């Protein structure tokens, strides 16, 4: 009898998890489905349009599946479409984007992580002042500093080069990425840093052997942010690059603007999809890692 009484009391305990409401679950699920369809609809239209011929597009069946799907327009957009005075499609822009992405990613992560580590784990005399300056710089609109950056890159012979575009991306990323690293490193137990110093660890030694092994989550978050941001950039690429060094997004704009005669919407949509595939792949492959990094404290502060 006593056991039965204990079980009954546990069942009516206010601390137990209440049963799920099936009606509420269905409503939430339907709302999520509706929003997912709304967000996915433009992507669906782009894909089916890129597989249709122009005669089929003129029929006006924007949501209809292609009657005779073809990847011909994808091949044309990648290899042959006119981008300015070049007839190389998006292929050259893709490799230019790779040349811009890799150096800017490495430089921004290296500089910002060391700066964030110094501000979080070492006593810097003007640390608070530097952090305030970074906070201000992170929210200055890019067009305001565009002309000074043009003059600076021109003075050091980096204007109209792929590496110059990478330098600008690094400069623009350092303030916000440094604050993200600083907030994450502040959550590392100070005892680890003190123990490393007692064992003779210096600035870079402590950073490499103690801090970096604990920073996998934040590195993933910053890498995803930087890859997608740099790849999708248009303004920096068209301002600081040149025709032979334009990233993929600039080539996409040129393809849609330099076509004459009939507007080949199937080629436009194929070019847009080709440009969007790399960041989409990044999100699909590492989306869970991004969320895990955020929930592990990447943006605490």
C-alpha angles and dihedrals in degrees: 000000000000091000091050090050091051091050091049091050091049091051093054094041113128090224096064119103111263117236117263118262106234093202093054091046092053092047093050091047092051092049091051091049092051093051092044090053092048092051094044096046097083090049090050092050091050093051097047092043091052089057096049131087119239091252089057092046090054089059087075097232093138095166096036121110116250114268093211107018115204136179090206092105092051089054091048092049092049101044113016115021115120114251106183106309093336121092096198100106119213095321096092092044090053093057091043089055090051090051090051097042102052099052094040092049094049095044096045094048093045096047096040096046093052092046092048090048092051093049094046105038106026131057105248114185095220095028096123091047092050091048090052090050090051090050091053093045092050091064101040109115112248096232089062093061097032097097096047089050091051091053092046095049091045091052092056094041095248098114114112093020132112091234090052089056088051090052091053092050089051092050092049093047100046099079099051095034091049090054090050091051092044092053092049096046090050088066092059110103110260090219090073092054092046091048090052091051091049089053090054098263113157130203100284094030092058091045095051100039102033112020103036096054088057094048103073094113096050092045090056092049094049093043092053092046093049097043094051094041095049094042093051094045118120108161099056092045096051093042101046102025132071133227094272092043101044116133122237096268092057091049089051091054091048092051092054092046103042100050112109131203115008117029104240099209092173090060091046092052092045090051091049091051092048089052093048097046098083096055090040090055090048091053095046095046100041104022092109091049090052092053091044091052093051094047090048090064105275093138100033119126 
